[in-house]
Amino acid sequence: MENGFLVSTQELPEMGTSHKTELMNRLCALTGVNFPEIQRCLVAYQDECARLRKRCCDMEAKYTTLEDLFRRANCPANVLYSDVTIAEVSDDNQVQLTEVVTGLGGDYVDAVPLPPGKLIRLEHLARPGYRPHKIAIDMSLANGGDNYLDFEIQLILVPGGQDGGKPYGPKYRGNQFLNKNGTQIHVPFPPYLGRQLTIGSMERLAVVVKHTGGVNNLNSIYVTLYHDADCAYQACRTPTAAV
C-alpha cells in the first residue's frame, strides 16, 4: 500500500538450475574467478578444520594422561623400591623359594624333613617384581630314594585375591623336575593368558609340596625361579639425565 492505494506486486519466477549454472558461468567468465572451485575448497577446508579439531582434542587427552603418569611416577610416595634396591638384584637372575611358611597347622610341617602324608610351603622374601621363565627343583630323599613321582608340587600366587593365595599353573609331580638319577629338568614357567606372568613387587610366589608316598622322608628341597635380571633392571631403573 502506497499513499493509501494498493500497489500490485509481481514475484519473479524462480530461476531454474540451468539458468543458475549459466549465470555462474557468465560471472566466472567476466570476473576470471572460478566460484565453484572456491566453494569446493571452502567445504574441504571446513572438513579439514573439523579433523584437526578432533586430532587436537585427542592429543590433548593423551598429553593429560602422560602428564598424570609422569607425575605419579615421580611422586616419592608411589615409588616401591629405590634405585639402590633395584641395583642390588640387577645381576641376580635367580629367585630362591627357601623360606618355610610356619604356623599353617593341619598336615603342614614347619621344617624339613617332610614325612609321607604331610605338606610344606615355601616362598621367597619380599623383592622387586620379576618375570620368571623357568623353574628348577632339587630334592634329597631319605635312604637314597628316587621316588620323585610321590611328590605333588603346586605354585601359589600370594596374595592372589584370596586367603592363602591363589593356585597358579598345573599341579606338577616331582618326576617332572628330576630324573631317576637326580639330574634336574628345567620346566618352563607357565604363561598367563598366553603371556609371560609378572610377579608384582607387592606379591610373592610360593610352592606347596605334598608327600603322597609311603616311604622316604623329603630331607631337603630347593626351588629356583629363573628370570632375566638385566631386562628387569633396564626397565625399572631411573633414566640418567642427559648431560
C-alpha positions in Angstrom: 0.0 0.0 0.0 1.4 3.4 -1.0 -0.3 6.7 -0.2 -3.4 4.8 0.7 -3.6 2.9 -2.5 -3.0 -0.8 -3.2 0.1 -1.4 -5.3 0.3 -4.6 -7.3 3.5 -6.6 -7.0 4.8 -9.4 -9.1 7.1 -12.1 -7.9 9.9 -13.0 -10.2 9.9 -16.7 -11.3 12.4 -18.9 -9.5 15.5 -19.4 -11.5 16.0 -22.9 -12.7 19.2 -24.9 -12.2 20.2 -24.5 -15.8 19.8 -20.7 -15.6 21.8 -20.6 -12.3 24.6 -22.6 -14.0 24.6 -20.4 -17.0 24.6 -17.3 -14.8 27.5 -18.7 -12.7 29.5 -19.5 -15.9 29.0 -15.9 -17.2 30.0 -14.5 -13.8 33.2 -16.6 -13.8 34.0 -15.6 -17.4 33.5 -11.9 -16.5 35.5 -11.9 -13.3 38.0 -14.6 -14.1 37.2 -16.3 -10.8 36.2 -20.0 -10.6 33.5 -19.7 -7.9 32.5 -23.4 -7.9 36.2 -24.3 -7.2 36.3 -21.8 -4.4 33.1 -23.3 -2.9 34.6 -26.8 -3.1 37.8 -25.6 -1.4 35.8 -24.0 1.4 33.9 -27.2 2.0 37.2 -29.1 2.0 38.7 -26.5 4.4 35.8 -26.9 6.8 36.2 -30.7 6.8 39.9 -30.4 7.4 39.4 -28.0 10.2 36.9 -30.4 11.8 39.5 -33.2 11.5 42.2 -31.0 13.0 40.0 -30.0 15.9 39.3 -33.7 16.7 43.0 -34.5 16.4 43.9 -31.7 18.8 41.3 -32.9 21.3 42.8 -36.4 21.1 46.3 -35.2 21.5 45.3 -33.0 24.5 43.7 -36.1 26.2 46.9 -38.2 25.6 49.1 -35.4 26.9 46.9 -35.1 30.0 47.2 -38.9 30.6 51.0 -38.8 30.1 51.4 -35.8 32.4 49.4 -37.7 35.1 51.5 -40.8 34.6 54.7 -38.8 34.8 53.5 -37.0 38.0 52.7 -40.3 39.6 55.9 -42.0 38.6 57.9 -39.1 40.1 56.0 -39.0 43.3 58.2 -40.5 46.1 55.1 -41.9 47.8 54.4 -44.1 44.8 57.9 -45.5 44.4 58.1 -49.0 45.8 61.8 -49.5 45.6 64.8 -47.1 45.4 67.5 -47.4 42.7 69.7 -48.9 45.4 67.4 -51.8 46.0 66.8 -52.3 42.3 70.5 -52.3 41.6 71.1 -54.9 44.3 69.1 -57.5 42.3 70.2 -56.4 38.8 72.8 -59.2 38.5 70.8 -61.9 40.2 68.7 -63.9 37.7 67.6 -66.4 40.3 64.8 -66.2 42.9 65.0 -68.8 45.6 61.9 -70.2 47.3 63.6 -71.3 50.5 61.6 -69.6 53.3 59.3 -72.1 55.1 55.9 -70.7 55.9 55.2 -71.8 59.5 52.1 -71.9 61.7 49.8 -73.2 59.0 48.6 -76.2 61.1 46.9 -79.3 59.8 49.1 -81.5 57.7 51.6 -78.7 57.1 55.1 -79.1 58.8 57.2 -76.1 59.9 60.5 -77.5 58.7 62.0 -80.4 56.8 62.2 -83.4 56.8 58.8 -83.9 55.2 57.3 -87.2 56.1 54.7 -89.1 54.0 51.2 -87.7 54.1 52.4 -84.2 55.0 52.9 -80.8 53.2 55.3 -78.0 53.4 55.0 -74.5 52.0 58.0 -72.4 50.7 58.1 -68.8 49.4 60.7 -66.1 48.6 61.5 -63.0 50.5 59.9 -59.6 49.5 61.7 -58.2 46.5 61.1 -56.1 43.4 58.8 -57.6 40.7 60.2 -60.1 38.2 59.1 -62.3 35.3 60.1 -65.9 35.8 60.6 -68.0 32.7 61.7 -71.4 34.1 61.6 -73.5 37.3 64.2 -75.8 38.7 63.7 -78.0 41.8 66.2 -80.2 43.6 65.2 -82.7 46.3 67.1 -85.0 48.5 65.2 -88.1 49.8 66.0 -90.3 52.8 67.6 -93.7 52.2 68.8 -92.6 48.8 65.3 -92.7 47.4 64.3 -91.7 43.9 60.5 -91.8 44.3 60.1 -88.3 43.0 56.7 -89.3 41.5 55.3 -89.4 45.1 55.5 -85.6 45.4 52.8 -83.2 44.3 54.0 -79.6 43.6 51.7 -76.6 43.3 52.7 -73.0 42.7 50.8 -70.4 44.7 50.5 -66.7 43.8 50.3 -64.6 47.0 48.0 -62.8 47.8 46.2 -63.7 44.6 43.0 -62.2 45.7 42.1 -64.9 48.2 43.2 -66.2 51.6 46.4 -68.2 51.4 47.0 -67.2 47.8 45.7 -68.5 44.5 47.0 -71.7 43.0 48.7 -70.9 39.7 49.6 -73.2 36.8 49.2 -77.0 36.7 49.7 -79.4 39.6 53.1 -80.9 39.0 54.8 -84.1 40.0 58.4 -84.3 41.3 59.5 -86.5 38.4 58.7 -83.6 36.0 61.6 -81.8 37.6 64.0 -84.6 38.4 65.2 -87.7 36.6 65.6 -91.0 38.4 69.4 -90.3 38.7 68.6 -87.0 40.4 69.6 -84.7 37.5 67.4 -81.6 37.1 64.8 -80.9 34.4 64.2 -77.2 33.9 60.5 -76.7 33.4 59.1 -73.5 31.5 57.2 -71.2 33.8 53.5 -71.4 32.9 52.3 -68.4 31.0 49.1 -66.4 31.9 46.6 -65.8 29.0 49.4 -66.6 26.6 51.8 -64.1 28.0 54.8 -64.2 30.5 53.5 -63.6 34.0 54.9 -60.7 36.0 55.1 -61.3 39.8 54.4 -57.8 41.2 56.5 -56.2 43.8 53.6 -56.5 46.3 53.3 -60.2 45.5 55.2 -63.4 46.3 55.3 -66.7 44.7 55.0 -69.8 47.0 55.2 -73.5 46.3 53.4 -76.2 48.2 54.9 -79.7 48.2 52.9 -82.7 49.3 54.4 -86.1 50.1 51.8 -88.6 48.7 54.1 -91.7 49.0 54.5 -94.2 51.9 58.3 -94.2 52.3 61.4 -92.0 52.4 61.2 -88.6 54.0 62.0 -85.5 52.0 65.1 -84.3 53.7 65.7 -81.1 51.7 64.2 -79.2 48.8 65.5 -76.3 46.8 63.2 -74.4 44.4 64.7 -71.8 42.0 62.9 -69.5 39.6 65.0 -68.1 36.7 64.3 -64.6 35.2 66.0 -62.0 33.1 67.5 -59.8 35.8 69.2 -57.4 33.3 66.0 -56.8 31.4 64.1 -56.1 34.6 66.8 -53.7 35.8 66.8 -51.8 32.5 63.0 -51.5 32.6 62.9 -50.4 36.3 65.9 -48.1 36.8 65.6 -44.4 36.8 66.9 -43.0 33.5 70.0 -40.9 33.7 69.5 -37.3 32.6 71.5 -36.4 29.5 74.4 -34.0 30.2 
